[in-house]
């Protein structure tokens, strides 16, 4: 039981928890239907060719896995990404580093429970791009833009910014980057030194990383 609790606590640093109850399925769908600026075109996310990975650490270890991208759009003006909205499927979360099927299943089940992300009540999370600032001086192979947007986790919305490599070519828009998120801002308290004292080696780092690789087509 102690081993399981430690394993479960690590993954509470998962990236995107969910926005509002089961009725949010319709709201999540509507969230992707963003109003484009007059000159912008909506590119639909190709879910099969897109990927979200999470990576969380604690004092004595780490866990990692994937989260499903449910739907989304990127808004493109000329050859630039200018906006977008994405819906994350919390029911599709996985853990890739625990090979024991029993412990893996228990961990994911616990993450979906009310102890963590209450996935039955909050099946989705969202990210809405508010600004994409290009960096024309970026070296080849390095991030060429800074993406800023509103990230909603557990019904709490906070702004986040991250360096990204973005492109629009031949009717395909892509965005790749590492998003560092402070879970304490979203009231994800389990194992956090920001909320509890004396956790010792059971403490989980507040900051975790989501690596995104998203493709959208016109």
trRosetta pair geometry for C-beta under 8 A, 3 or more apart (Angstrom, degrees):
i j d omega theta_ij theta_ji phi_ij phi_ji
1 4 5.6 -55 -149 36 33 111
1 5 6.3 34 154 -22 67 104
2 5 5.8 -53 -148 33 31 110
2 6 6.5 30 154 -17 64 104
3 6 5.9 -58 -154 36 31 109
3 7 6.3 27 153 -16 66 108
3 103 7.8 -57 125 -121 110 130
4 7 5.6 -57 -148 40 33 110
4 8 6.0 30 156 -20 68 108
4 103 6.6 -145 -107 -133 84 90
4 106 6.0 -45 -146 121 121 142
4 107 7.6 -149 -158 -72 78 77
5 8 5.7 -55 -143 38 29 110
5 9 6.2 33 157 -26 64 106
6 9 5.8 -54 -148 30 28 112
6 10 7.0 36 154 -28 60 99
6 202 6.4 -109 -115 -124 86 88
7 10 6.1 -51 -162 20 33 113
7 11 7.5 13 156 -7 63 104
7 63 7.3 104 -163 -76 70 135
7 98 6.8 70 -161 -91 133 139
7 103 6.3 -4 110 179 172 113
7 107 5.6 -83 133 -92 110 120
8 11 6.5 -69 -161 38 36 100
8 12 7.3 52 147 -40 66 94
8 106 7.5 -77 -75 128 110 91
8 107 5.5 -161 -95 -125 69 72
8 110 4.6 -36 -136 102 126 156
8 111 7.3 -159 -153 -55 82 74
8 115 7.8 9 159 114 131 141
8 116 8.0 -133 174 -51 97 130
9 12 5.8 -38 -163 2 42 117
9 58 7.3 60 109 -81 101 152
9 190 5.8 -145 -139 148 78 108
9 191 4.3 110 180 -52 114 143
9 202 6.4 15 95 -178 164 91
9 204 5.9 -154 146 -43 91 125
10 13 6.8 -55 170 18 47 105
10 56 5.8 147 166 104 77 116
10 57 7.9 -36 -154 -156 100 12
10 58 5.2 -101 -109 -17 88 124
10 61 6.5 -55 -101 94 145 104
10 62 7.0 149 -168 -156 132 21
10 63 4.4 118 123 -4 125 122
10 191 7.7 -55 -74 85 33 172
10 204 5.9 168 -120 -108 43 116
11 14 5.6 26 171 -46 76 99
11 56 6.2 145 -115 48 39 144
11 63 4.9 -66 -74 94 85 152
11 65 7.5 20 -129 10 121 129
11 95 6.3 -63 -97 -92 145 122
11 107 6.0 91 14 177 148 111
11 111 5.5 -58 115 -85 123 126
11 116 7.8 -3 104 -129 88 156
12 56 7.9 167 61 179 44 165
12 111 7.3 -164 -87 -116 54 84
12 116 5.4 -138 -115 -122 85 109
12 183 7.6 121 130 168 79 159
12 188 6.1 168 157 176 93 106
12 190 4.1 -78 179 71 173 124
12 191 6.1 138 51 28 134 115
12 204 6.3 138 60 57 99 172
13 54 7.9 168 110 169 77 119
13 56 3.4 142 80 -136 121 134
13 57 7.7 -54 70 33 164 40
13 58 8.0 -177 -11 -61 138 83
13 183 5.4 -128 -135 -27 68 154
13 188 7.1 128 -108 130 43 138
13 191 8.0 -77 -44 77 95 120
13 204 5.3 -158 -42 161 118 126
13 205 6.7 39 -108 71 158 69
13 206 7.7 179 -120 -152 113 18
13 208 4.1 143 154 -52 111 140
14 17 7.0 104 91 -66 103 77
14 54 5.4 28 -140 168 67 168
14 56 6.7 -71 -65 -38 42 138
14 65 7.9 -30 -112 56 106 113
14 67 7.3 122 -174 -70 111 125
14 93 6.5 11 -151 -142 150 143
14 111 6.4 70 -13 -156 147 129
14 116 7.6 61 27 173 120 129
14 117 7.0 -49 69 -51 131 136
14 208 7.3 -88 -105 108 9 163
15 52 7.5 -127 77 166 150 117
15 54 4.6 -146 -4 -104 109 118
15 67 6.3 -111 67 -13 113 152
15 125 8.0 -175 129 83 77 163
15 153 7.8 -122 165 -100 48 129
15 179 7.6 83 -132 86 130 115
15 181 5.9 111 -125 31 79 150
15 208 6.3 -134 -66 102 73 119
15 210 4.1 69 -102 -70 155 122
16 52 7.9 -9 9 161 132 151
16 67 6.1 126 47 169 115 166
16 88 4.5 26 126 82 160 160
16 90 6.9 -137 114 -84 94 91
16 125 3.5 -176 179 72 104 158
16 127 7.6 -81 -100 -41 126 103
16 151 7.5 -115 -101 -170 86 104
16 153 5.8 -136 -139 -100 43 94
16 210 7.3 57 -22 -90 94 154
17 90 6.7 47 -153 -109 42 138
17 116 7.5 -151 -111 150 123 78
17 117 4.1 -152 -135 -129 100 101
17 118 7.9 56 -177 41 115 77
17 122 6.4 32 155 117 85 140
17 125 5.8 117 81 -79 25 126
17 153 4.6 78 40 -167 85 83
17 154 4.6 22 89 -50 131 80
17 186 6.9 156 29 147 115 135
17 188 6.9 163 -21 -81 137 117
18 24 7.4 142 171 74 104 154
18 90 4.8 -73 -67 -15 103 153
18 117 5.9 104 -2 172 93 99
18 118 6.9 -115 44 82 121 77
18 119 6.2 131 -29 -120 140 51
18 121 7.2 154 86 93 138 65
18 122 2.5 148 90 143 122 94
18 123 5.6 98 -133 36 142 14
18 124 5.5 87 -141 57 89 27
18 125 5.4 -108 -105 -58 35 75
18 153 7.9 48 19 -151 18 47
18 154 6.9 58 58 -85 50 43
19 24 5.5 168 86 -156 100 155
19 27 7.6 -120 103 101 134 127
19 28 7.3 155 45 -81 131 95
19 122 6.1 163 51 -154 28 97
19 124 5.7 -24 24 90 101 79
19 125 5.8 141 -32 -115 84 41
19 126 5.7 16 -49 0 140 102
19 152 5.0 31 -95 129 105 128
19 154 7.9 -84 -99 -35 31 1
19 155 5.8 107 -157 -82 51 56
20 23 7.1 -44 113 69 106 86
20 24 4.4 144 66 -67 84 127
20 27 6.9 14 50 55 121 154
20 122 6.5 106 24 -112 4 81
20 155 5.9 85 -78 -94 72 102
21 24 5.9 145 67 -11 38 98
21 121 5.0 -54 -115 -168 75 68
21 122 6.7 -53 -90 -72 33 52
22 25 6.4 -10 175 -14 57 105
22 120 7.3 -27 -65 166 103 60
22 121 7.0 -77 -33 -135 74 33
22 123 6.5 62 -111 -11 55 121
23 26 6.5 -38 177 29 62 104
23 27 6.9 57 127 -10 73 109
24 27 4.6 -58 -146 48 57 115
24 28 5.4 67 149 -32 81 96
24 122 7.2 20 32 -137 150 51
24 123 6.5 177 73 46 107 89
24 124 5.8 -146 123 40 118 109
25 28 5.7 -49 -146 30 26 113
25 29 6.8 27 153 -17 59 102
25 123 6.4 5 -72 67 85 139
25 124 7.2 135 -96 -16 49 126
26 29 5.8 -53 -154 34 34 111
26 30 6.4 31 150 -16 66 107
27 30 5.5 -57 -149 39 35 111
27 31 6.2 46 150 -34 66 101
28 31 5.5 -45 -150 21 33 118
28 32 7.4 32 154 -19 59 96
28 70 6.6 6 152 96 133 149
28 71 7.4 120 142 44 95 113
28 87 4.3 100 -177 -139 102 140
28 123 7.7 -89 -26 89 152 96
28 124 4.3 47 -98 64 145 171
28 126 6.9 -158 -126 -73 81 109
29 32 6.3 -57 -167 26 35 107
29 33 7.4 26 144 -15 64 106
29 71 6.7 38 -117 53 60 157
29 87 7.4 -33 -73 -28 34 168
30 33 5.6 -61 -159 33 44 111
31 34 7.6 9 166 -63 47 83
31 85 5.3 -143 149 158 82 137
31 87 5.9 122 73 -71 121 108
31 126 5.5 -72 157 -123 159 141
31 128 7.5 -107 -180 -75 105 109
32 45 7.9 -96 -146 12 128 112
32 71 4.8 -67 -58 122 162 109
32 72 5.4 -134 -125 -113 113 27
32 73 5.2 123 -180 -7 83 97
32 85 5.3 -163 -112 94 43 106
32 86 7.3 53 -103 -105 93 24
32 87 5.8 -73 -53 -13 108 112
33 73 7.3 91 -94 -9 28 144
34 42 7.3 162 61 -111 83 116
34 73 5.9 -154 24 70 102 128
34 75 6.6 -86 91 -51 126 120
34 83 6.6 -140 127 133 151 121
34 84 7.0 177 24 -144 153 23
34 85 4.7 144 -48 -2 124 122
34 128 7.5 142 -95 -138 136 103
36 40 4.0 -141 -178 87 104 106
36 41 6.7 54 -166 -99 160 8
36 42 5.4 -123 -57 -53 134 90
36 75 5.0 171 -121 -131 91 116
36 83 7.4 176 -123 63 64 129
37 40 4.3 82 53 -2 84 115
37 75 6.9 101 15 168 86 137
37 77 6.5 -14 70 -74 124 131
37 82 6.6 -48 16 112 131 144
37 83 7.4 130 -12 4 101 135
39 77 5.1 67 106 -137 99 105
39 78 7.7 15 142 -33 120 77
40 75 4.4 19 170 178 139 102
40 76 6.2 141 -158 67 80 32
40 77 4.5 -58 -92 -67 76 90
40 82 5.7 -113 -103 56 129 129
40 83 6.9 13 -157 33 164 110
41 75 7.3 153 72 -156 33 57
41 76 5.2 -30 61 65 86 91
41 77 7.5 150 11 -82 70 44
41 218 6.3 11 136 -130 132 103
42 73 4.9 -22 -164 -167 99 131
42 74 7.6 143 -157 74 50 40
42 75 6.0 -30 -98 -100 60 67
42 76 7.8 162 -93 19 12 81
43 73 6.4 141 70 -162 47 70
43 74 4.6 -17 60 62 106 91
43 75 7.6 -174 17 -84 80 17
43 76 5.5 49 -19 -11 117 121
43 171 7.9 160 -117 -180 114 60
43 172 7.8 122 -158 -140 141 28
43 173 4.8 129 71 18 166 124
43 216 3.8 102 124 133 108 112
43 217 5.9 176 -167 83 95 13
43 218 5.2 -51 -108 -77 87 52
44 72 7.6 132 -163 87 51 51
44 73 5.8 -38 -102 -103 47 78
44 216 6.0 177 88 -158 24 90
44 217 6.2 -27 62 61 77 70
45 50 5.8 -10 180 -30 105 155
45 69 6.6 -102 146 145 144 130
45 71 6.4 147 53 -174 117 40
45 72 3.7 44 -14 67 142 93
45 73 6.5 -113 -20 -72 86 28
45 74 7.0 104 -70 -17 80 87
45 86 6.8 78 -51 -114 157 92
45 214 6.1 -50 -134 -170 111 104
45 215 7.1 111 -155 83 64 46
45 216 4.7 -50 -90 -94 48 91
46 49 4.3 13 111 36 119 108
46 50 6.1 146 83 -24 64 97
46 215 4.8 -32 49 98 111 99
46 216 6.4 178 -3 -106 76 30
46 217 5.6 57 -47 -8 112 106
47 50 5.7 -67 -138 39 30 110
47 68 7.9 26 -168 -177 114 85
47 69 5.4 -164 -132 91 83 96
47 70 7.3 -33 -113 175 134 11
47 71 6.9 -47 -67 -90 121 45
49 215 4.3 -38 109 51 114 138
50 69 5.0 -45 106 46 125 154
50 212 7.9 -8 -174 -172 95 82
50 213 6.4 179 -152 99 55 64
50 214 4.5 25 -134 -125 117 56
50 215 5.4 -149 -70 28 82 73
51 66 7.1 -68 -164 -136 84 113
51 69 7.7 -117 -88 -7 10 121
51 211 7.9 -9 115 108 97 88
51 212 7.4 163 89 -154 59 42
51 213 4.6 8 53 56 96 104
51 214 7.9 -144 37 -70 48 50
52 66 6.4 113 83 -163 65 70
52 67 4.6 -48 99 63 121 89
52 68 7.4 -134 43 -51 114 1
52 69 5.7 128 -13 -52 117 96
52 88 6.8 -36 36 -125 172 111
52 210 6.1 -11 -168 -173 94 107
52 211 7.4 156 -156 80 44 53
52 212 5.5 -7 -106 -106 76 75
52 213 7.9 -162 -70 30 41 65
53 64 6.7 16 175 -179 100 102
53 65 7.2 -173 -152 102 69 27
53 66 5.6 -43 -102 -99 63 65
53 67 7.7 172 -97 14 17 76
53 210 6.9 156 79 -157 46 55
53 211 4.5 -8 59 55 102 100
54 64 6.3 -178 93 -148 59 59
54 65 5.8 -6 54 60 95 70
54 66 7.3 167 13 -101 81 14
54 67 6.1 62 -24 -21 113 109
54 93 8.0 -6 15 -142 136 101
54 208 6.5 20 -171 151 94 123
54 209 7.3 153 -154 87 50 51
54 210 5.4 -23 -98 -101 70 75
54 211 8.0 -163 -74 19 24 72
55 62 6.8 3 -175 -179 81 120
55 63 7.9 -180 -147 93 43 44
55 64 4.5 -2 -105 -106 70 104
55 208 6.4 177 85 -172 51 85
55 209 4.8 -12 58 63 102 97
55 210 7.8 178 19 -82 73 31
55 211 7.1 41 -6 -12 114 103
56 62 6.5 167 91 -156 48 72
56 63 5.5 -6 61 60 96 84
56 64 7.2 175 22 -80 64 54
56 204 6.7 2 166 -168 115 112
56 205 7.1 -177 -171 57 72 94
56 208 4.2 -23 -99 -120 79 127
56 209 8.0 -173 -72 29 46 63
57 61 7.4 -168 -151 107 62 36
57 62 4.5 -28 -105 -100 69 95
57 204 7.5 148 97 -159 40 66
57 205 4.8 20 79 15 87 131
57 208 7.3 171 14 -107 69 77
58 61 5.7 8 56 58 96 68
58 62 7.0 -178 20 -81 66 45
58 191 6.9 -46 -113 161 124 137
58 201 7.7 88 142 172 106 58
58 202 7.3 -37 -180 -179 138 27
58 203 6.1 163 -159 96 92 48
58 204 4.4 -54 -95 -105 99 58
58 205 6.3 -155 -98 -8 38 76
59 200 7.4 -107 37 141 164 49
59 201 4.5 -129 88 -141 134 59
59 202 7.5 -3 28 14 119 14
59 203 5.3 68 -27 58 113 88
60 201 4.8 43 -30 -178 121 110
62 97 7.5 74 105 16 79 175
63 95 6.0 -35 -178 -144 113 111
63 97 5.7 -153 -141 46 57 128
63 98 7.3 -5 -131 -32 104 100
63 107 8.0 -156 -146 -178 151 149
64 95 7.3 117 83 -152 34 64
64 96 5.7 -41 100 50 84 102
64 97 5.4 84 42 -26 82 117
65 93 6.5 69 116 179 132 76
65 94 4.6 -160 -175 98 116 61
65 95 4.1 -77 -71 -105 137 33
65 96 4.7 160 -107 -7 61 81
65 97 7.3 -104 -60 2 77 80
66 92 7.5 -57 117 137 95 91
66 93 7.1 178 93 -147 53 44
66 94 4.8 12 50 48 87 105
66 96 6.7 72 -14 -43 87 116
67 88 5.7 12 143 -171 123 115
67 89 7.2 166 169 67 77 63
67 90 7.2 -21 -152 -108 108 44
67 92 6.4 100 -171 90 46 89
67 93 5.0 -9 -107 -99 75 76
67 94 7.8 -162 -73 21 37 68
67 210 7.7 -34 25 -134 129 115
68 88 7.0 133 84 -170 55 62
68 89 3.7 -33 88 63 112 114
68 91 7.3 -31 35 73 133 65
68 92 2.6 23 -10 82 128 152
68 93 7.3 -104 2 -52 81 42
69 72 6.5 -49 178 -6 111 124
69 86 6.5 -49 -149 -172 104 111
69 87 7.6 109 -171 79 61 54
69 88 6.2 -48 -110 -111 52 62
69 89 6.9 60 131 9 2 93
69 214 7.1 151 -117 -110 166 99
70 87 4.3 -59 66 106 115 99
70 88 6.3 138 1 -155 97 7
70 89 4.0 124 -64 -51 98 96
70 92 7.8 170 -69 7 79 134
70 124 6.2 -54 6 -117 155 114
71 86 7.6 -178 96 -151 45 51
71 87 4.9 14 54 45 80 115
72 84 6.5 42 173 174 103 104
72 85 6.2 -157 -143 99 77 51
72 86 3.7 0 -106 -110 134 68
72 87 6.2 -168 -67 17 77 67
72 214 7.2 -45 85 -158 150 133
72 216 7.1 -96 104 -90 96 119
73 84 5.6 -157 100 -141 58 77
73 85 6.0 20 48 47 87 77
73 216 6.8 99 -152 -143 38 143
74 81 5.3 -49 -178 -134 118 109
74 83 7.4 152 -165 89 51 47
74 84 4.1 -23 -112 -92 52 130
74 129 7.8 35 -128 16 71 148
74 173 4.7 -134 87 101 149 147
74 175 7.2 165 -101 -17 140 123
74 214 7.6 140 -53 126 123 122
74 216 4.3 171 15 41 113 160
75 81 7.0 104 73 -162 54 62
75 82 5.2 -68 104 69 101 83
75 83 3.8 7 41 62 129 91
75 84 5.6 -156 5 -63 76 63
75 129 7.7 -154 29 72 100 124
76 79 7.7 -11 -175 -137 106 18
76 80 6.9 156 -154 81 66 37
76 81 5.8 -41 -98 -98 72 53
76 82 6.9 136 -121 12 19 87
76 168 5.4 129 -141 -118 128 146
76 173 5.5 -144 -74 -72 128 140
76 218 7.5 -71 41 -87 143 98
77 80 5.7 -24 68 66 77 91
77 82 4.7 22 8 -15 112 139
78 168 7.9 123 109 79 55 148
79 168 4.6 -175 -164 75 60 114
79 169 7.6 40 -149 -75 107 53
80 132 7.0 173 170 95 98 129
80 134 6.8 -72 -130 -58 123 128
80 166 8.0 61 -152 120 60 127
80 168 6.5 -116 -55 9 13 135
81 84 6.8 -21 -174 -27 109 122
81 129 7.6 -39 149 151 106 169
81 132 5.2 98 96 -35 86 176
81 145 7.8 101 57 145 107 176
81 166 5.1 -101 22 -178 129 139
81 168 6.4 164 -46 -51 77 113
81 173 5.6 117 -81 -164 107 128
81 175 6.5 -22 -1 -69 176 115
82 132 6.0 -128 -115 33 30 116
83 128 7.9 -6 -171 179 89 76
83 129 4.9 172 -152 89 44 106
83 130 7.4 26 -120 -109 88 18
83 132 7.5 -132 -57 -10 37 108
84 128 7.4 -172 97 -150 49 48
84 129 4.4 46 46 17 78 126
84 216 7.6 -145 -124 -35 134 162
85 126 6.7 -10 -171 -169 92 107
85 127 7.3 169 -152 89 49 50
85 128 4.7 -6 -107 -109 85 80
85 129 7.2 -125 -64 17 45 76
86 126 6.7 154 81 -154 54 58
86 127 4.8 -5 55 57 104 93
86 128 7.7 -168 22 -75 66 41
86 214 7.3 -77 -101 -119 142 152
87 124 5.2 -19 -172 -165 95 133
87 125 7.6 148 -160 74 50 40
87 126 5.7 -22 -103 -100 60 81
88 124 6.1 139 68 -162 55 70
88 125 4.3 -17 56 60 116 90
88 126 7.0 -159 12 -75 85 30
88 127 7.3 58 -27 -6 111 97
89 92 4.3 48 103 8 112 115
89 123 7.2 -19 -148 161 61 86
89 124 6.4 -32 -98 -104 41 79
90 93 6.0 -11 -168 -24 52 112
90 112 7.3 140 143 -115 100 83
90 117 5.9 -150 -167 140 138 139
90 119 4.7 -157 118 -123 118 102
90 122 6.7 32 25 113 161 79
90 123 5.7 -162 45 -169 104 37
90 124 6.3 -155 -4 -90 96 23
90 125 6.3 94 -57 -14 105 95
91 112 7.3 58 -115 -121 57 127
91 119 5.7 132 -78 172 66 132
91 123 5.9 -8 -30 -150 105 92
93 108 6.5 174 100 -140 93 96
93 111 6.4 -101 102 114 145 140
93 112 7.4 180 49 -69 121 92
93 119 7.9 -132 14 -91 119 142
94 108 6.8 -17 -124 -100 41 132
95 98 5.2 18 123 23 124 106
95 104 5.6 -159 71 -145 112 85
95 107 5.6 -7 -3 101 158 135
95 108 6.1 -142 -1 -64 104 93
98 103 5.3 -119 177 103 131 106
98 104 4.4 172 99 -83 112 82
98 107 6.2 114 25 10 163 150
99 104 7.4 -101 122 -48 3 126
100 103 4.3 50 88 23 114 108
100 104 6.2 172 84 -17 56 89
101 104 5.6 -58 -142 39 28 115
101 105 6.1 28 161 -19 65 108
102 105 6.0 -59 -151 36 25 108
102 106 6.4 22 155 -15 63 109
103 106 5.7 -55 -145 39 33 111
103 107 6.2 36 156 -23 66 106
104 107 5.9 -57 -152 33 27 111
104 108 6.5 19 156 -11 64 107
105 108 6.0 -57 -146 40 30 105
105 109 6.1 31 156 -18 65 110
106 109 5.7 -56 -144 40 29 113
106 110 6.1 30 157 -21 64 107
107 110 5.8 -57 -149 35 28 110
107 111 6.4 29 153 -20 64 106
108 111 5.6 -52 -147 34 33 114
108 112 6.5 27 156 -14 65 107
109 112 5.9 -62 -150 39 30 106
109 113 6.5 40 150 -36 64 104
110 113 5.4 -48 -151 18 36 119
110 115 6.0 -34 -175 61 82 133
110 116 6.5 83 138 -7 70 125
111 116 4.7 -60 -147 76 45 158
111 117 6.0 16 165 14 72 111
111 119 7.8 49 119 -31 73 121
112 116 7.2 13 -10 67 12 112
112 117 6.4 -45 -118 65 33 99
112 118 7.9 85 172 -113 46 5
112 119 4.0 -47 -151 15 84 130
112 120 7.3 83 163 -27 96 77
113 116 6.2 77 63 26 68 85
113 118 7.2 -10 143 -86 29 47
113 119 8.0 -14 -38 15 19 89
114 118 4.8 42 -108 -90 60 92
114 121 7.8 53 -96 7 88 127
115 190 7.4 63 160 -81 86 146
116 188 8.0 29 -156 -141 73 97
116 190 6.8 -54 -101 1 78 151
117 122 6.4 -116 164 77 77 118
117 154 7.3 -120 -134 -78 67 91
118 121 4.4 -21 152 42 110 111
118 122 5.2 68 93 17 92 104
119 122 6.3 -79 -120 71 28 68
119 123 5.9 66 180 -104 71 54
120 123 7.4 10 -140 -66 14 87
122 125 7.7 46 157 -66 105 73
122 154 6.8 5 -158 -114 172 48
122 155 7.3 -103 -114 -38 132 89
125 151 7.7 13 165 -174 110 78
125 152 6.0 -174 -164 89 72 77
125 153 5.8 12 -137 -99 126 59
126 150 8.0 8 111 104 96 88
126 151 7.7 177 95 -149 54 41
126 152 4.7 19 55 40 88 117
127 149 5.5 66 176 120 85 138
127 150 7.2 169 -152 84 48 49
127 151 5.1 -6 -108 -104 86 72
127 152 7.4 -154 -73 20 43 73
127 160 8.0 -52 -136 48 109 122
128 149 5.3 -178 89 -169 43 106
128 150 4.8 -3 55 52 98 96
129 132 6.4 7 -180 -49 128 95
129 147 6.1 -62 -127 -166 106 102
129 148 7.4 99 -156 79 64 45
129 149 4.3 -63 -103 -88 37 122
130 148 5.5 -57 64 108 94 90
130 149 5.2 154 3 -111 79 51
130 150 6.2 74 -35 -19 119 87
130 159 7.5 -54 27 -125 141 103
131 147 7.5 162 90 -155 59 41
131 148 4.4 8 56 53 98 110
131 149 7.6 -161 32 -64 60 59
132 145 5.4 0 -177 179 89 135
132 146 7.5 163 -156 79 45 46
132 147 5.5 -9 -108 -106 77 72
132 148 7.7 -160 -73 26 37 70
132 166 6.7 -14 -163 14 133 171
133 145 6.3 151 77 -162 45 75
133 146 4.6 -10 59 56 103 96
133 148 7.4 38 -5 -4 103 107
134 144 6.6 -8 -155 148 74 84
134 145 5.2 -39 -107 -101 47 91
135 138 4.4 88 103 -45 107 102
135 143 7.2 58 39 118 137 76
135 144 5.4 -150 61 -166 88 45
135 145 6.0 -163 7 -81 85 32
135 146 6.9 81 -38 -18 110 85
136 144 7.9 53 -91 -165 23 96
138 142 5.0 -152 -177 87 94 100
138 143 6.3 -118 -136 95 138 43
138 144 3.9 -144 45 -105 158 68
138 145 7.9 -59 -37 -29 150 45
139 142 4.5 59 62 10 82 129
142 165 7.5 179 126 -85 24 106
143 146 7.7 75 145 -73 125 55
143 163 3.7 95 111 161 169 104
143 164 5.5 100 -144 58 109 12
143 165 5.1 -111 -113 -58 53 69
143 177 6.5 64 -112 -107 122 100
144 164 7.9 -56 51 97 57 56
144 165 5.8 66 14 -128 87 61
144 166 6.5 -121 71 40 96 71
145 163 7.4 143 83 -157 44 56
145 164 5.3 -33 75 69 94 86
145 165 7.4 137 27 -111 89 18
145 166 4.8 -16 23 19 142 118
146 161 5.9 15 174 -177 102 107
146 162 7.3 172 -153 85 66 25
146 163 5.9 -41 -100 -98 69 55
146 164 7.2 129 -118 19 20 83
147 161 6.8 170 87 -149 46 58
147 162 5.8 -17 59 61 92 75
147 163 7.9 119 16 -141 79 9
147 164 4.7 22 -9 4 118 137
147 166 7.4 119 -62 -49 114 131
147 175 7.0 62 -65 -160 153 131
147 177 6.7 -169 23 19 126 166
148 159 6.4 4 -175 -172 95 106
148 160 7.3 180 -146 91 55 41
148 161 4.4 -17 -97 -98 82 92
149 159 7.1 170 94 -145 25 67
149 160 6.4 -19 64 59 71 80
149 161 7.9 139 15 -87 57 51
150 157 5.1 12 179 -174 108 110
150 158 7.3 158 -150 79 65 21
150 159 5.9 -45 -95 -93 60 59
150 160 7.9 128 -120 17 16 77
151 157 7.0 161 80 -147 37 60
151 158 6.0 -26 62 65 88 72
151 159 7.5 111 15 -141 82 14
151 160 4.8 21 -7 2 127 124
151 181 7.0 -111 122 -117 166 121
152 155 6.9 -1 -177 -125 101 14
152 156 6.8 160 -151 76 60 35
152 157 4.6 -25 -93 -90 82 82
153 156 5.9 -28 70 60 68 88
153 158 7.8 -31 25 22 99 101
153 181 7.9 105 -35 -179 152 140
153 183 7.7 -101 129 -134 160 68
153 186 3.9 -4 86 -150 121 150
153 188 7.2 -44 142 -38 131 117
154 186 5.4 125 33 168 112 98
154 187 5.9 -117 96 64 149 104
154 188 7.0 172 -16 -62 143 83
156 185 7.3 -175 131 135 134 70
156 186 4.8 172 70 -135 128 67
156 187 6.2 133 -23 9 152 105
158 185 5.1 26 -58 142 171 129
158 186 6.8 -116 5 -70 127 84
160 179 6.2 52 148 -163 139 110
160 181 6.4 -30 -112 -101 145 81
162 177 5.1 128 125 150 116 133
162 178 6.6 -147 -172 86 129 47
162 179 4.6 -99 -48 -105 162 65
162 180 6.8 151 -103 18 111 71
163 177 6.0 -177 97 -138 50 116
163 178 7.7 8 63 48 83 78
164 175 5.4 0 173 -167 135 90
164 176 6.3 152 -162 75 80 40
164 177 3.4 -65 -102 -53 78 136
165 174 7.9 -12 111 115 83 100
165 175 7.4 155 80 -153 50 42
165 176 4.7 -12 56 60 98 97
165 177 6.7 167 14 -65 64 79
166 173 7.5 -4 -170 -173 90 86
166 174 6.8 176 -147 91 48 58
166 175 4.8 -2 -103 -104 87 77
166 176 7.8 -175 -72 24 47 61
167 173 7.2 -179 93 -146 49 49
167 174 5.3 4 53 52 88 96
168 172 7.3 174 -149 86 49 43
168 173 4.7 -10 -102 -100 83 81
168 174 8.0 -177 -77 19 42 63
169 172 6.0 -21 70 60 66 88
171 217 6.2 35 142 -159 91 75
171 218 4.1 -93 -157 21 89 121
172 215 6.5 -18 -171 -165 102 97
172 216 7.3 151 -160 80 54 46
172 217 5.6 -22 -105 -102 70 73
172 218 7.6 -98 -63 -6 36 85
173 215 7.4 148 83 -158 52 47
173 216 4.6 -16 63 63 101 98
173 217 7.7 -167 23 -76 75 26
173 218 7.9 100 -12 -50 97 77
174 213 7.8 -11 -168 -172 100 66
174 214 6.8 160 -153 87 54 56
174 215 5.2 -14 -102 -103 85 70
174 216 7.6 -177 -76 23 39 69
175 212 6.8 -3 111 116 93 115
175 213 7.9 -177 90 -143 53 29
175 214 4.9 -4 57 57 92 103
176 212 6.7 -168 -137 96 40 67
176 213 5.0 15 -110 -109 92 70
176 214 7.6 -174 -73 24 51 63
177 211 7.6 -160 103 -146 34 55
177 212 5.9 0 56 53 70 95
178 209 5.4 -11 -173 -167 101 116
178 210 7.4 156 -157 79 51 42
178 211 5.2 -22 -102 -99 75 74
178 212 7.9 176 -87 17 27 71
179 209 6.8 144 73 -157 48 59
179 210 4.6 -15 59 61 105 94
179 211 7.7 -172 19 -78 73 25
179 212 6.5 36 -10 -8 112 112
180 207 5.6 3 -176 -169 99 113
180 208 7.6 167 -149 83 57 27
180 209 5.5 -28 -95 -98 64 78
181 186 7.9 0 168 -7 113 129
181 207 6.9 153 76 -147 38 61
181 208 5.9 -25 61 63 90 75
181 209 7.5 157 16 -97 79 26
181 210 6.5 31 -8 -2 121 105
182 185 4.9 73 95 -7 100 109
182 206 5.3 16 -153 142 76 108
182 207 5.5 -32 -93 -88 64 74
183 186 5.7 -68 -161 45 51 103
183 188 3.9 -62 171 64 108 126
183 192 7.1 -141 90 -89 107 131
183 206 5.6 -149 44 -166 83 62
183 207 7.5 -172 0 -89 81 22
183 208 6.3 36 -36 9 114 108
184 187 7.8 49 -171 -74 38 21
184 188 6.9 -97 -79 58 30 73
184 189 7.4 71 -122 -98 70 56
184 192 5.5 144 -88 -167 99 149
184 194 4.2 17 -121 60 148 162
184 195 7.1 -177 -132 -31 104 99
184 206 4.6 -26 -19 -144 109 124
188 192 7.2 120 107 -45 67 136
189 192 5.2 -108 -161 28 45 123
189 194 7.7 -118 -130 77 71 94
189 195 4.4 -21 -149 32 104 167
189 196 7.4 103 170 -23 97 102
190 204 7.2 28 108 27 74 139
191 196 7.5 -69 -131 44 14 134
191 199 6.2 116 -153 -152 60 145
191 202 6.1 -118 -131 142 101 82
191 203 5.9 149 175 -144 82 35
191 204 3.8 63 116 5 124 106
192 195 4.8 57 83 21 106 99
192 196 6.4 110 72 20 58 91
192 203 7.4 72 -134 -155 16 83
192 204 6.4 -48 -75 66 56 89
192 206 5.7 68 -139 -88 105 87
193 196 6.8 -83 -114 66 30 66
193 197 7.7 63 -148 -101 69 39
193 199 6.0 -120 -82 28 76 130
193 203 5.1 22 -50 -145 100 133
193 206 7.3 -94 44 -40 83 103
194 206 5.7 60 -20 -84 126 135
196 199 5.6 86 103 -54 110 110
199 202 4.9 -116 177 74 85 88
199 203 3.9 108 104 -70 129 85
200 203 6.7 175 74 -17 26 95
205 208 6.9 137 92 -66 99 70
